[in-house]
Amino acid sequence: FWLVVGIPIIWVAYPAFLGMSAEAVGLLALKQPLNGVFNALAAGILLYGISQVWGSEGRNWAEKSDKLAGLLFHGLLAIILVTGAIPIVLQGHYQRQTLLQDVEQTLSNQAQAIKDRMESSSASATAITSGETDIGTTSMPGFHYYLTDAAGAVLESNTSGAPRPECVNQRQLLLWEPDVDNPIMRAQRGIFCLSQPVEDTRATAITVETGSANYVQTLKHHSTREFLILAGTFSIGLLVAWALSRMVTVSLTRLTRVASETRNGVIVTDPGVRAVWANESFSRISGFSRKDIIGKNPGELLQGPETSTDTIDYMRQAIDQQQPFTVEILNYTRDRTPYWVEINCNPIYTKRGRLEGFIAVQTDITDRKEAQERLQHIAHFDPLTDLPNRELVSDRLRTAMSQAKRRGTMVGVAFVDLDGFKQVNDTLGHDAGDELLKTIATRLSGVLREGDTLGRIGGDEFVAILVDLDGRVDLGSALDRLGQAAAEPMVIRGASVAVSASVGATIYSNKTPIDADQLVRQADQAMYTAKLAGKNQFSIDMTDTASDVE
C-alpha cells in the first residue's frame, strides 16, 4: 500500500499543497517502505497479542469476529493517521517557524536599513544626539521605528507614541499581545518587535515594530490548507482501514453469523474436547449458557443415566482417532430433561495439518424420535389394551427360548381364550366388550411374574410367555392364577359381568428342536382341549416334552 499508493501521493500532493522542496519530498518518499514494514510489524504484534489473550481464556476467533474487525479497523486507522499526519503536522510546524523567521528577518532588515541610511547620510553621532537624522521622515508602511537611549526614552520616531517597554533592547523577535479575552482578536492586534544596538554616545538602540495581522492571516491560510489535508488523510485512512478490516474478517463474520443464526446447535472445542464457543441455538436446545459450557467437556454436562454407553464409546473412539462421526444420542438439558439429538462432528485442522479442535452440529430430533417410537409402538402393541401384539409376542418368545437354551431352564406358553365374551359383546355392546378386554388384560398382567410377557393376539385371545419355569407344577400354578383372575366378576356400565377363561399351555424344555410359532400352535390346541372339556379350566400339551417334564 505504501509503495504503490503512498509514494505517488507524496510526489504529487506534498509539493503542490504543502510547498515542500524536492529534497524533502524525496526523503519522505524514501521513508514509505519503512512505513510499510512498521505497519506490518504493528499489525502482527497486535494480532499475536489478541490471539494470546483470547487463547488463554479458552475463547474462539469465531465468537470475536466483530471485535476483531473493530480492533483491526481502529488499529489500521490509527497507524494510517499517525504515519500520514506526522509529515503534515511537521510541515505545518515548519511553515509557522518559517513565517516567524521571515518576520524576524524583515524587522532585522528594516532596522539595519535605518542604521545604514543614518550612517550614509548626515546621521552621525552628532546628528543623532542633536536630533537631526531623517528617521522621523522615513516612510515604510506597516513599520514603526524608534531611536531610544539607555533609559528607553524615544529620541526620534516615524510615528507618535513610544515603543512597548518589552520591545526595547529586545535582540530576538518578540510577539506582544494585548490583554483581551478573545484569542483571535489578541492574535490579530499583536505586535512583533525587535531591537538592534546603535553605537552612539546618546542613542543605544533602534526598535522596529509591526502588526501581527498579516502574519495571522497567512497562518490562517496555511492552517486551513493543513486542516483540509488532514481531513483528506483521515477520510482516506477511514476508507482504507474499513476496507482492509472488512477483507480480513468478512469470511469469519459470515461464518459466525451463519453459525449463530442457524436453528441447529453448534459447539466448537479445542483438541482436548473442551468447549471454546457455542451458538445461541445450542443454549436454547440444551438449557446451558455459554458461560456454563465454555472450558468444559460437553459430554460431561449433557449425558445422563439413560445415554447409550455404546454410543459414548463410539464417539470417544472417533475423537481419539480424529475421525468425523454422526450419531443419535440421548442428552439431558440443564434441568435434566432428556432430549434426542443427532450430532455431526468433524475435526478442525490448521493449514499445516495440526488438530485445532472439533466442531459439532447438533440437531434436535426429539420430535422425530417420539414419532418413531409412537409408530413402533403402534406396530408392536395392541391399540386397545396396550399389550404386545402377535408380532412382538413371537419376537419375545424367540428371545425367551434362546435364553432358556443358554441357561438350561424351561419356558411355558399359555394361550388364553375368554368364555362368554361374545354374549357380553352382543348384549352390552362393543364398547362394553372393549372395556371388559382392558380389564381382563390388567388382571392377567397383574398375576404374572416380572419377566413374563402377556400379549393380545386378536379378539378375546391372549398369550402369556412364562420364563424360568421349574416344571409342570410351576406351570400349573401360573395357569391357575390366570384362570382365577379372568373369572373374577366385574361391573361394566352398571351391569355385573362374569366371564371365565379356557387356557391351553405347553412347555419348551430345549430337548427337542422347535420354533416359537409351533409352540404357540401347541398351546392353542391345548386351549381347544380345555374348551371341549367344559371351559373354565386349563390343559397342558406335553407333545414335545411329556417324558422330560416333571
TASUL-V161136 format. One record per residue. SS is DSSP state (alpha for helix, beta for strand, coil for the rest). BURIAL is 1 if it has 9 or more other C-alpha atoms within 8 Angstrom, else 0. Layout:
# TASUL-V161136
ss:SS burial:BURIAL
ss:SS burial:BURIAL
This chain:
# TASUL-V161136
ss:coil burial:0
ss:alpha burial:1
ss:alpha burial:1
ss:alpha burial:0
ss:alpha burial:0
ss:alpha burial:1
ss:alpha burial:1
ss:alpha burial:0
ss:alpha burial:1
ss:alpha burial:1
ss:alpha burial:1
ss:alpha burial:0
ss:alpha burial:1
ss:alpha burial:1
ss:alpha burial:1
ss:alpha burial:0
ss:alpha burial:0
ss:alpha burial:1
ss:coil burial:0
ss:coil burial:1
ss:coil burial:0
ss:alpha burial:0
ss:alpha burial:0
ss:alpha burial:0
ss:alpha burial:1
ss:alpha burial:1
ss:alpha burial:0
ss:alpha burial:1
ss:alpha burial:1
ss:alpha burial:0
ss:alpha burial:0
ss:alpha burial:1
ss:alpha burial:1
ss:alpha burial:0
ss:alpha burial:1
ss:alpha burial:1
ss:alpha burial:0
ss:alpha burial:0
ss:alpha burial:1
ss:alpha burial:0
ss:alpha burial:0
ss:alpha burial:0
ss:alpha burial:1
ss:alpha burial:0
ss:alpha burial:0
ss:alpha burial:0
ss:alpha burial:0
ss:alpha burial:0
ss:alpha burial:0
ss:alpha burial:0
ss:alpha burial:0
ss:alpha burial:0
ss:alpha burial:0
ss:alpha burial:1
ss:alpha burial:1
ss:alpha burial:0
ss:coil burial:0
ss:coil burial:1
ss:coil burial:1
ss:coil burial:1
ss:alpha burial:0
ss:alpha burial:1
ss:alpha burial:1
ss:alpha burial:0
ss:alpha burial:1
ss:alpha burial:0
ss:alpha burial:0
ss:alpha burial:1
ss:alpha burial:1
ss:alpha burial:1
ss:alpha burial:0
ss:alpha burial:1
ss:alpha burial:1
ss:alpha burial:1
ss:alpha burial:1
ss:alpha burial:1
ss:alpha burial:1
ss:alpha burial:0
ss:alpha burial:1
ss:alpha burial:1
ss:alpha burial:1
ss:alpha burial:0
ss:alpha burial:1
ss:alpha burial:1
ss:alpha burial:1
ss:alpha burial:0
ss:alpha burial:1
ss:alpha burial:1
ss:alpha burial:1
ss:alpha burial:0
ss:alpha burial:1
ss:alpha burial:1
ss:alpha burial:0
ss:alpha burial:0
ss:alpha burial:1
ss:alpha burial:1
ss:alpha burial:0
ss:alpha burial:0
ss:alpha burial:1
ss:alpha burial:0
ss:alpha burial:0
ss:alpha burial:0
ss:alpha burial:1
ss:alpha burial:1
ss:alpha burial:0
ss:alpha burial:0
ss:alpha burial:1
ss:alpha burial:1
ss:alpha burial:0
ss:alpha burial:1
ss:alpha burial:1
ss:alpha burial:1
ss:alpha burial:0
ss:alpha burial:1
ss:alpha burial:1
ss:alpha burial:0
ss:alpha burial:1
ss:alpha burial:1
ss:alpha burial:1
ss:alpha burial:0
ss:coil burial:0
ss:coil burial:1
ss:coil burial:1
ss:coil burial:1
ss:alpha burial:0
ss:alpha burial:0
ss:alpha burial:1
ss:alpha burial:1
ss:alpha burial:1
ss:alpha burial:0
ss:coil burial:0
ss:coil burial:1
ss:coil burial:1
ss:coil burial:0
ss:alpha burial:1
ss:alpha burial:1
ss:alpha burial:0
ss:coil burial:0
ss:coil burial:0
ss:coil burial:0
ss:coil burial:0
ss:coil burial:0
ss:beta burial:1
ss:beta burial:1
ss:beta burial:1
ss:beta burial:1
ss:beta burial:1
ss:beta burial:1
ss:beta burial:1
ss:coil burial:1
ss:coil burial:0
ss:coil burial:0
ss:coil burial:0
ss:beta burial:1
ss:beta burial:1
ss:beta burial:1
ss:beta burial:1
ss:coil burial:1
ss:coil burial:0
ss:coil burial:0
ss:coil burial:0
ss:coil burial:0
ss:coil burial:1
ss:coil burial:0
ss:coil burial:0
ss:coil burial:0
ss:coil burial:1
ss:coil burial:1
ss:coil burial:1
ss:coil burial:1
ss:coil burial:0
ss:coil burial:0
ss:coil burial:1
ss:beta burial:1
ss:beta burial:0
ss:beta burial:1
ss:coil burial:1
ss:coil burial:0
ss:coil burial:0
ss:coil burial:0
ss:coil burial:0
ss:coil burial:0
ss:alpha burial:0
ss:alpha burial:0
ss:alpha burial:0
ss:alpha burial:1
ss:alpha burial:1
ss:alpha burial:1
ss:coil burial:1
ss:coil burial:1
ss:beta burial:1
ss:beta burial:1
ss:beta burial:1
ss:beta burial:1
ss:beta burial:1
ss:beta burial:1
ss:beta burial:0
ss:coil burial:1
ss:coil burial:0
ss:coil burial:0
ss:coil burial:0
ss:coil burial:0
ss:beta burial:1
ss:beta burial:1
ss:beta burial:1
ss:beta burial:1
ss:beta burial:1
ss:beta burial:1
ss:beta burial:1
ss:beta burial:1
ss:beta burial:1
ss:coil burial:1
ss:alpha burial:1
ss:alpha burial:0
ss:alpha burial:0
ss:alpha burial:1
ss:alpha burial:0
ss:alpha burial:0
ss:alpha burial:1
ss:alpha burial:0
ss:alpha burial:0
ss:alpha burial:1
ss:alpha burial:1
ss:alpha burial:0
ss:alpha burial:1
ss:alpha burial:1
ss:alpha burial:0
ss:alpha burial:0
ss:alpha burial:1
ss:alpha burial:1
ss:alpha burial:0
ss:alpha burial:0
ss:alpha burial:1
ss:alpha burial:1
ss:alpha burial:0
ss:alpha burial:0
ss:alpha burial:1
ss:alpha burial:1
ss:alpha burial:0
ss:alpha burial:1
ss:alpha burial:1
ss:alpha burial:1
ss:alpha burial:0
ss:alpha burial:1
ss:alpha burial:1
ss:alpha burial:1
ss:alpha burial:0
ss:alpha burial:0
ss:alpha burial:1
ss:alpha burial:0
ss:alpha burial:0
ss:alpha burial:1
ss:alpha burial:1
ss:alpha burial:0
ss:alpha burial:1
ss:alpha burial:1
ss:alpha burial:0
ss:alpha burial:0
ss:alpha burial:1
ss:alpha burial:1
ss:alpha burial:1
ss:coil burial:0
ss:coil burial:0
ss:coil burial:1
ss:beta burial:1
ss:beta burial:1
ss:beta burial:1
ss:beta burial:1
ss:beta burial:1
ss:coil burial:1
ss:coil burial:1
ss:coil burial:0
ss:coil burial:1
ss:coil burial:1
ss:beta burial:1
ss:beta burial:1
ss:beta burial:1
ss:beta burial:1
ss:coil burial:1
ss:alpha burial:1
ss:alpha burial:1
ss:alpha burial:1
ss:alpha burial:1
ss:alpha burial:0
ss:alpha burial:1
ss:alpha burial:1
ss:coil burial:1
ss:coil burial:1
ss:coil burial:0
ss:alpha burial:1
ss:alpha burial:0
ss:alpha burial:0
ss:alpha burial:1
ss:coil burial:1
ss:coil burial:0
ss:coil burial:1
ss:coil burial:1
ss:alpha burial:1
ss:alpha burial:0
ss:alpha burial:0
ss:alpha burial:1
ss:alpha burial:1
ss:coil burial:1
ss:coil burial:1
ss:coil burial:0
ss:coil burial:0
ss:coil burial:1
ss:coil burial:0
ss:alpha burial:0
ss:alpha burial:0
ss:alpha burial:1
ss:alpha burial:1
ss:alpha burial:0
ss:alpha burial:0
ss:alpha burial:1
ss:alpha burial:0
ss:alpha burial:0
ss:alpha burial:1
ss:alpha burial:1
ss:alpha burial:0
ss:coil burial:0
ss:coil burial:0
ss:coil burial:1
ss:coil burial:1
ss:beta burial:1
ss:beta burial:0
ss:beta burial:1
ss:beta burial:0
ss:beta burial:1
ss:beta burial:1
ss:beta burial:1
ss:beta burial:1
ss:coil burial:1
ss:coil burial:1
ss:coil burial:0
ss:coil burial:0
ss:coil burial:0
ss:beta burial:0
ss:beta burial:1
ss:beta burial:1
ss:beta burial:1
ss:beta burial:1
ss:beta burial:1
ss:beta burial:1
ss:beta burial:1
ss:beta burial:1
ss:beta burial:1
ss:beta burial:1
ss:beta burial:1
ss:coil burial:0
ss:coil burial:0
ss:coil burial:0
ss:coil burial:0
ss:coil burial:0
ss:beta burial:1
ss:beta burial:1
ss:beta burial:1
ss:beta burial:1
ss:beta burial:1
ss:beta burial:1
ss:beta burial:1
ss:beta burial:1
ss:beta burial:1
ss:beta burial:1
ss:coil burial:1
ss:alpha burial:1
ss:alpha burial:0
ss:alpha burial:0
ss:alpha burial:1
ss:alpha burial:0
ss:alpha burial:0
ss:alpha burial:0
ss:alpha burial:0
ss:alpha burial:0
ss:alpha burial:0
ss:alpha burial:0
ss:alpha burial:0
ss:alpha burial:1
ss:alpha burial:0
ss:alpha burial:1
ss:beta burial:1
ss:coil burial:1
ss:coil burial:0
ss:coil burial:0
ss:coil burial:1
ss:coil burial:0
ss:coil burial:1
ss:beta burial:1
ss:coil burial:1
ss:alpha burial:1
ss:alpha burial:0
ss:alpha burial:1
ss:alpha burial:1
ss:alpha burial:1
ss:alpha burial:0
ss:alpha burial:1
ss:alpha burial:1
ss:alpha burial:1
ss:alpha burial:0
ss:alpha burial:1
ss:alpha burial:1
ss:alpha burial:0
ss:alpha burial:0
ss:alpha burial:1
ss:alpha burial:1
ss:alpha burial:0
ss:alpha burial:0
ss:coil burial:0
ss:coil burial:1
ss:beta burial:1
ss:beta burial:1
ss:beta burial:1
ss:beta burial:1
ss:beta burial:1
ss:beta burial:1
ss:beta burial:1
ss:beta burial:1
ss:beta burial:1
ss:beta burial:1
ss:coil burial:1
ss:alpha burial:1
ss:alpha burial:0
ss:alpha burial:0
ss:alpha burial:1
ss:alpha burial:1
ss:alpha burial:0
ss:alpha burial:0
ss:alpha burial:1
ss:coil burial:1
ss:alpha burial:0
ss:alpha burial:0
ss:alpha burial:1
ss:alpha burial:1
ss:alpha burial:1
ss:alpha burial:1
ss:alpha burial:1
ss:alpha burial:1
ss:alpha burial:1
ss:alpha burial:0
ss:alpha burial:1
ss:alpha burial:1
ss:alpha burial:0
ss:alpha burial:1
ss:alpha burial:1
ss:alpha burial:1
ss:alpha burial:0
ss:alpha burial:1
ss:coil burial:1
ss:coil burial:0
ss:coil burial:0
ss:coil burial:0
ss:coil burial:1
ss:beta burial:1
ss:beta burial:1
ss:beta burial:1
ss:beta burial:1
ss:beta burial:1
ss:beta burial:0
ss:coil burial:0
ss:coil burial:1
ss:beta burial:1
ss:beta burial:1
ss:beta burial:1
ss:beta burial:1
ss:beta burial:1
ss:beta burial:1
ss:beta burial:1
ss:beta burial:0
ss:beta burial:1
ss:coil burial:1
ss:coil burial:1
ss:alpha burial:0
ss:alpha burial:0
ss:alpha burial:1
ss:alpha burial:1
ss:alpha burial:0
ss:alpha burial:0
ss:alpha burial:1
ss:alpha burial:1
ss:alpha burial:1
ss:alpha burial:1
ss:alpha burial:1
ss:alpha burial:1
ss:alpha burial:0
ss:alpha burial:1
ss:alpha burial:1
ss:alpha burial:1
ss:coil burial:1
ss:coil burial:0
ss:beta burial:0
ss:beta burial:0
ss:beta burial:1
ss:coil burial:0
ss:coil burial:0
ss:beta burial:0
ss:beta burial:0
ss:beta burial:1
ss:coil burial:1
ss:coil burial:1
ss:beta burial:1
ss:beta burial:1
ss:beta burial:1
ss:beta burial:1
ss:beta burial:1
ss:beta burial:1
ss:beta burial:1
ss:beta burial:1
ss:beta burial:1
ss:coil burial:1
ss:coil burial:1
ss:coil burial:0
ss:coil burial:0
ss:coil burial:0
ss:coil burial:0
ss:coil burial:0
ss:alpha burial:1
ss:alpha burial:0
ss:alpha burial:0
ss:alpha burial:1
ss:alpha burial:1
ss:alpha burial:0
ss:alpha burial:1
ss:alpha burial:1
ss:alpha burial:1
ss:alpha burial:1
ss:alpha burial:1
ss:alpha burial:1
ss:alpha burial:1
ss:alpha burial:1
ss:alpha burial:1
ss:alpha burial:1
ss:alpha burial:0
ss:coil burial:0
ss:coil burial:0
ss:coil burial:1
ss:coil burial:1
ss:coil burial:1
ss:beta burial:1
ss:beta burial:1
ss:beta burial:1
ss:beta burial:1
ss:coil burial:0
ss:coil burial:0
ss:coil burial:0
ss:coil burial:1
ss:coil burial:0
ss:coil burial:0
ss:coil burial:0
ss:coil burial:0
ss:coil burial:0
